[in-house]
Structures are given as structure tokens and as C-alpha cells.
Amino acid sequence: MILVQTLMLRNMTMNKENLTRRQFIATTSAGALAAAASQGFAANANDTSTSKKGTLAVLGGQPVRTRPFPGWPVWDKDKDEEPVISVLRSGVWSRDKVVAQFEREYAERMGAKRCIATTNGTNALLTSLHCLDIGIGDEVLVTPYTFVASIQAIFLCGALPIMVDPDPETFQINPDKLEDKITEHTKAIMPVHILGLPADMDRINAVARKHKLVVVEDACQAWLAEWKGRKCGTLGQLGCFSFQNSKNLPCGEGGAIVGDDDDLMDRCYAYHDFGRGYGTVGQVEGTGFRIMGNKCRMTEYQGAILLAQMKRLEQQTETRCRNAAYLTSRISKIPGIIPHRLYDGVTRAAYHLYPFRYDQSRFDGVPRGKFLAALKAEGVPCSSGYNRVNKDSFFENALRSKNFRKAYSQERLDRCRQLNDCPDGDRLCDEAVWFSQNLLLGTQGDMDDIADAMEKIYNHRSSLH
Ligand SMILES: Cc1ncc(COP(=O)(O)O)c(C=O)c1O
């Protein structure tokens, strides 16, 4: 109960600027909202005709919605628990047959030749970069509008992350701005299909081909998303995924690399297993450790949970896409609400998050923070999304670290600092509003509640001053 009340208080009053994406998803769970409802939200609040006219909930009126949205994660008690218990009882908990089965099924689902399961998405990225020979002295192009792990993985392999502004309409790395940032040191582009919306892979790959760069897709939010019918994660040399708790395909912590190049995948496999010889990396001789390696193998429990979760991913993705399209059709009519745009090449989005931009000038100058508070009070969990992660102190601290100062000239470190200025990325941080993927698992009526709440706030915007 204490936990539920804490969540409720967070949900109702906390400034979302301070909430991480993961905390945000936790606070949108059924328990939090049910508690909110029992703590004084008026009954019959789904009568939108009344609530549209009435006072805003944040000012004491009836909220549009009191029922919770679908919670996350979901599992089937009857079907999903037995495989995990069976792993426990087998006593084989480290990587073995279950993980291998997950890899086969995931590769097949992705349309990739191979898959390697990892401890998490961060290590999938690090492994991929390292095995593509990206390291000290190199530069990798990446968007600042991403989760910190994309940038950390580049730093961790000793390379410099060079920021490329996102396109504010699509939230994705802007292909028009890639070439300006390329130097003789550039070795890779890391497109991040951020929020589960595909980046423009035709143009990114064209730039990569022209400049002989490798492409490592950060598809950590983009399971089953597609570009021209091909799955995100299979469009570059390697694609990386995350299965962290909040993700559309969750197992607590987990990750994967997919790829078609056997030699490269053998290298990734060896790296993720202490550098032990594998496939073309070499036969076991001596102690069998052939290359510099890490240990980031998935456990059998993670594999068992993922195999169960995968069974519902297709259906859930369909539901998210259908609801997202409907929600867009409704909220695009509200002045000041600018829905995200999908590129023409997108044949499917994964919708880990549903984003739009909020133009406060069309809301009589009501700041985004007040809009968010009003929307939460109407019973719709929402967040302001990413802060300027590229301006967090880790970035400067990495550049100032002993090893980076040894590895790079002052001139190169300064250039990395200068290029870290991304006005369009900053703008997205200031204007974005997100709904988490579990909201999109509801009904069309749920989407109507979201849109009704937003319309209500628009109609009563003057009362928010
Ligand atoms: C875009 C992006 N990249 C990388 C990661 C890292 O994944 P993980 O948390 O599994 O290490 C995440 C996950 O949070 C992510 O959202």
C-alpha cells in the first residue's frame, strides 16, 4: 500500500522533468492509477461531454479518466511461469539451450541470419562497436536525442561520439546533417531508432556507403519496426536490441545483436564469451581464449522469459500501431499539438513511446510543465521525455578523463565539444511529450480518453495561467 501511495503521489504531483523513462513507465501502471482513482477522483469521469465542459482536474474539476491504462510488463501465469521454474529446477542457469533457442527464434523473427543474446542492450552496442574495430582514435556519429547508453557505448570503446542533430519532425537523426560531421576519423554511424520509430535508413546507408563507414543500428527501442518491409536492426552491419523491463520485449535485463556476416558474428560471439575461440575466430588451443573479450552472456532465465514474451509481441505491435494511428488522427486536430512524422519508408513503427511536440504559443503561453501536470490530473500518464543527455556531465567528464586526454589531441577533444551543440535536439527536449507504450495497448476508447483530455486542456488553457 505504501508503494502504491508513493506511486500515486509521484504520478499526480511529481515534475516529470525529474522522472526517468523507466520510472515513468512504472508510474503508469495499473496500481498507481487505481490508487489515484480511489484517492478522490470523482466517479463517472468518463462522461467526456461533462468533463470537456467542466473545470480542469488540476484545478479541482472531474478528470476525464479514472480507470488505469494497461500495466507493464504482462505475463500469462498459466503459460509463462513454468518455463522459468523449469530453468530453476534444471540447475542450468548460465547460457545454454534456452538462450540458443531464443537466438534462433529471434533471428528468424528479425529476418537476420544470426543473433547473439547479451546481458543488455548497452553491452550489445559495446560488443558490436568493438568487433567492428571501432576504438581509440575513431569517431562515431550519433544523435543526442537518445538514451544515454547509445553515447556511453561509444565512449566505452574509446571512441568519440559526434553528435548529429535530430530532425524535429521525426525525432530521428537528421540525414541532411550527417555529412557535415564526417572527417577522416569517422568510422561509423549509429542510427538510433529512437522511441521505436525508424530512422531514414536509405539516406543513412547511402552516406555510409559513400564515406565507407559502418552502420551499427541502435534498435534498442525498435523490436519489429520496419523500414521498407525490412526489420530495423537488419539494415546496417549489426543491429542491437534491449530487453530491459520497460521495453516492448522485456525480460528484466537483456539484449541481442543481430547480423548476417558470419565472421563478424563469430567475433561478437567470442568477445561476449571472454574472447574464447568461436567459429572463424579460431579453434580452441591452449586455454582457448583468442581475442580480447568481455563477458556479457544471457542467462537461461532471461531466455525463458523472452521466449514467452515473444509470443505476444506481434499482436501487441499491431495494437500499438493501430492505436497510435487513431490517436494521431484525433490529436492532430488540436492547435499546438504537433504529432511525430513517420518517414515514407516506414512500413511499421514499434512505438516504444508515442511522441508529439507541444507548442506553448498555441496554448496561450501555458508552459509544457503545466500542460503535463494538467494531463496527468485528467488521468493520462505522460512525460516530457529526454533531457539534454549530451549536456550531462558524463560527457565532459569523459573528454577530460586521463585516458581520453592521452588518446586525443586537445584540438580533437575541443571539436567534439563544439559539435555537441544540437539546437534541434535541444528543442525536442523542450517541446516533446511522450506516452509510454503500455498506454497504446488499450482500446480505441482509451485513445479517445487521451484525446478528450488534451482537447479539454486546450479548451480551458486560459484557466492554467
Ligand atoms: C536507445 C537505447 N539504447 C541503448 C539502451 C541500452 O539498453 P540496456 O538498458 O538494455 O542496456 C537503451 C535502453 O534503455 C535504449 O533505450
The ligand as an SDF file (V2000), in Angstrom:
LIG
                    3D

 16 16  0  0  0  0  0  0  0  0999 V2000
   18.0370    3.7750  -27.3060 C   0  0  0  0  0  0  0  0  0  0  0  0
   18.6550    2.8660  -26.2910 C   0  0  0  0  0  0  0  0  0  0  0  0
   19.9120    2.4540  -26.4650 N   0  0  0  0  0  0  0  0  0  0  0  0
   20.5040    1.6210  -25.6060 C   0  0  0  0  0  0  0  0  0  0  0  0
   19.8410    1.1640  -24.4950 C   0  0  0  0  0  0  0  0  0  0  0  0
   20.5640    0.2770  -23.5310 C   0  0  0  0  0  0  0  0  0  0  0  0
   19.8870   -0.8980  -23.2650 O   0  0  0  0  0  0  0  0  0  0  0  0
   20.0200   -1.6010  -21.8310 P   0  0  0  0  0  0  0  0  0  0  0  0
   19.3010   -0.7770  -20.8400 O   0  0  0  0  0  0  0  0  0  0  0  0
   19.3850   -2.9280  -22.0580 O   0  0  0  0  0  0  0  0  0  0  0  0
   21.4560   -1.7130  -21.5400 O   0  0  0  0  0  0  0  0  0  0  0  0
   18.5300    1.5500  -24.2820 C   0  0  0  0  0  0  0  0  0  0  0  0
   17.7740    1.0340  -23.1340 C   0  0  0  0  0  0  0  0  0  0  0  0
   17.4570    1.5510  -22.1960 O   0  0  0  0  0  0  0  0  0  0  0  0
   17.9210    2.4470  -25.1870 C   0  0  0  0  0  0  0  0  0  0  0  0
   16.6800    2.8660  -25.0000 O   0  0  0  0  0  0  0  0  0  0  0  0
  1  2  1  0
  2  3  1  0
  2 15  2  0
  3  4  2  0
  4  5  1  0
  5  6  1  0
  5 12  2  0
  6  7  1  0
  7  8  1  0
  8  9  2  0
  8 10  1  0
  8 11  1  0
 12 13  1  0
 12 15  1  0
 13 14  2  0
 15 16  1  0
M  END
$$$$
